[in-house]
Amino acid sequence: MICGDVTQLLDAFVDGELPGPMLLEVARHAASCPPCDAAVRSLEAVRGAVERTVRAAADRLDLGPVWPAV
Protein backbone atom coordinates (compact mmCIF):
# COMPACT_ATOMS: atom_id res chain seq x y z
CA MET A 1 0.00 0.00 0.00
CA ILE A 2 1.28 3.46 -0.88
CA CYS A 3 0.41 6.92 0.41
CA GLY A 4 -2.04 7.59 -2.43
CA ASP A 5 -4.00 4.46 -1.52
CA VAL A 6 -4.05 5.40 2.15
CA THR A 7 -5.18 8.95 1.41
CA GLN A 8 -8.24 7.64 -0.43
CA LEU A 9 -9.11 5.32 2.46
CA LEU A 10 -8.49 7.64 5.41
CA ASP A 11 -12.10 8.58 6.12
CA ALA A 12 -13.27 4.97 6.01
CA PHE A 13 -10.27 3.90 8.10
CA VAL A 14 -10.92 6.43 10.85
CA ASP A 15 -14.63 5.55 10.85
CA GLY A 16 -13.83 1.83 11.09
CA GLU A 17 -15.65 1.08 7.85
CA LEU A 18 -12.92 -0.90 6.09
CA PRO A 19 -12.86 -4.69 5.96
CA GLY A 20 -10.38 -6.23 8.41
CA PRO A 21 -7.54 -7.00 6.00
CA MET A 22 -7.67 -3.53 4.43
CA LEU A 23 -7.91 -1.90 7.85
CA LEU A 24 -4.74 -3.73 8.83
CA GLU A 25 -2.92 -2.68 5.64
CA VAL A 26 -3.75 0.98 6.20
CA ALA A 27 -2.70 0.75 9.85
CA ARG A 28 0.59 -0.91 8.92
CA HIS A 29 1.34 1.73 6.33
CA ALA A 30 0.47 4.61 8.65
CA ALA A 31 2.64 3.10 11.38
CA SER A 32 5.67 3.33 9.12
CA CYS A 33 4.83 6.58 7.28
CA PRO A 34 4.94 9.78 9.36
CA PRO A 35 2.85 11.88 6.91
CA CYS A 36 0.08 9.27 6.74
CA ASP A 37 0.24 8.76 10.50
CA ALA A 38 -0.17 12.51 10.98
CA ALA A 39 -3.16 12.53 8.61
CA VAL A 40 -4.81 9.68 10.53
CA ARG A 41 -4.22 11.44 13.85
CA SER A 42 -5.59 14.69 12.48
CA LEU A 43 -8.77 13.03 11.22
CA GLU A 44 -9.19 11.21 14.52
CA ALA A 45 -8.92 14.52 16.35
CA VAL A 46 -11.53 16.13 14.10
CA ARG A 47 -13.84 13.14 14.48
CA GLY A 48 -13.49 13.29 18.26
CA ALA A 49 -14.20 17.02 18.34
CA VAL A 50 -17.30 16.62 16.20
CA GLU A 51 -18.50 13.73 18.34
CA ARG A 52 -18.06 15.73 21.56
CA THR A 53 -19.83 18.76 20.07
CA VAL A 54 -22.80 16.74 18.83
CA ARG A 55 -23.06 14.83 22.10
CA ALA A 56 -23.03 18.07 24.10
CA ALA A 57 -25.72 19.59 21.88
CA ALA A 58 -27.87 16.47 22.20
CA ASP A 59 -27.48 16.49 25.97
CA ARG A 60 -28.82 20.05 26.07
CA LEU A 61 -31.99 19.19 24.13
CA ASP A 62 -35.19 19.41 26.14
CA LEU A 63 -37.48 16.74 24.76
CA GLY A 64 -39.98 17.06 27.59
CA PRO A 65 -42.60 18.86 25.49
CA VAL A 66 -42.30 16.26 22.72
CA TRP A 67 -43.27 13.18 24.72
CA PRO A 68 -46.91 14.16 25.40
CA ALA A 69 -47.40 14.59 21.66
CA VAL A 70 -46.04 11.09 21.00
N, C-alpha and C positions, 0 to 999 in steps of 0.2 A: 504494500500500500504506500502511496506517495502523498505528499502534502495536498495536491489537487483533489485527490479522492477524499481525503479526510475533510477538507474544507466543505465539500458538497454534503457530507454526512454529519456535520457538527450539530445541527439542530436536532436531528433524530437521535444522535448519540446522547446528547445532554438530556433529552426527554425520555431516554430509555426505550426508544421505539425500534431499535435495530435488532435483527435476529442475533442470537448468542454468538455465533462465529464471527459475524461482522463487527459486533460490539467489541469483541476481544481484539480483532485486528486494529480497529481504531484506537483502542486503549494502548495497545502495544506500540503503535506508531507514535502516539502523543507522548508516551513515556520516554521515548528516545529522541523526540524532536521539540526543542524548546519553543519555537514559534507556534506549533500546533498545540502544545501543552498550554501555552499562554492563552490561546484562543478558546480552548475548552474551559479553562478557569474563568475567563472573562464571561463566557456565556452562562456558566454556572452561577456566577455572581449576579448577573442580570436576572436570570430565572428566579433565584432566591429573593431578590429585591421585589420583583413583580408578585411573587407568591405571598410575601409578607404584606405588601400593600393591599392586595385583594383580600387577604384574610382579615386584615384590620378593618377594611371597609365593610366587609360582610358582618363582622362582629358588632359594628355600630348600627346595623340595620334594626329598626324597630318593626317587627312583623306582627305585633300585637293587634293592630286594627285589621289585619288581613284575615286572621283565623276565624272571626265570627262570619265573615262572608263566605268562607269555605264550607 
